[in-house]
């Protein structure tokens, strides 16, 4: 599966559509999906997920790191996460 620009654009469109339609469930789920969308806007691909993957009312954001990532990639991801997290007062 390719994760090039067209795949990222498709995912970005899906996230925005779900946010507009209010299909993200609990407040925690909406926040997780909104944070994931904002990180994607910054070029960081993460997945926001909620019930039934985690207990009802809970939500998580999944980061996946591989050996192909360089330290600069990780620093950029952490900086983006801190920026978005602070904007939403979750860190």
N, C-alpha and C positions, 0 to 999 in steps of 0.2 A: 504494500500500500504506500502510495506516495504522499508526502506531507509538504509538497511544494506550495507556491503562492496560491494556486487555484483551490487546493484543499483547505488552506488556512482561510481564504476568503469565504468558502462555503461554510466552514465552521463558524466564522464570525457572523455570517448572515443568520445561521440557525440560532445562535445564542441571542442575537438581537431580537429575532422573531419571538422566541420563547419569553424574553423579558417583556416585550410589548404586550403579548397576549396573557401575561400573568400566570404562566403555566409552570411556575417554579415551586409551588407548594408553600411551605412554612417560611417565616421570615429568615431563618437561618439558611434555608435552601435558596431563597431569592438572593441573599447576600453572597453566598458561595458562587452562584452563577454570575452575579454582577462582577464580583472580583475576578473570576475566570475570564469574563469578557474584556474587562479593562486590562488584564495582563496580556491577553491575546492582542489587544490594540497596541501594546508595547512590544509585540513580537515574542512573547513568552507563552508557549502552549501548555496549558494546564487543563485539568478536567474538574469541574465542580459537580459533585453528585450528592444525592440525598436519598430519602426513603424510596424504594425498599432496600437499597444497598446498605444503608446505615439505619439505626433506629429512627422511628418517626420523630420529627421535630429537630433532628440533628442533620448536619451537613459536613462535607469534607471537601478539601481541594487536594487533588493528587498531582504531585510533581514526579516526573520520571527522569532519572539521571542515568546516563550511560558512560562507558569508558571513552566514548568519542567526544564528550564534552571537555572543553579545556577550562582551566581555572577562570579565564576571562568570561566565559559563558555563564559559569556559576555565579560569579560576582555580579554580572548584569542581571541575572534572574533574581538574586537576593535583593539587589537594590530596587528593582521593580516591585517585588513583593512588599518590601518595607514601605515604599512610596504609596502603593495602593492600600495597604493595610492601615497605614496612618490616616489616609484620606477617609477611610471608613471607620476609624476609631476602634479597630480590632487588635492593634498592636501599639 
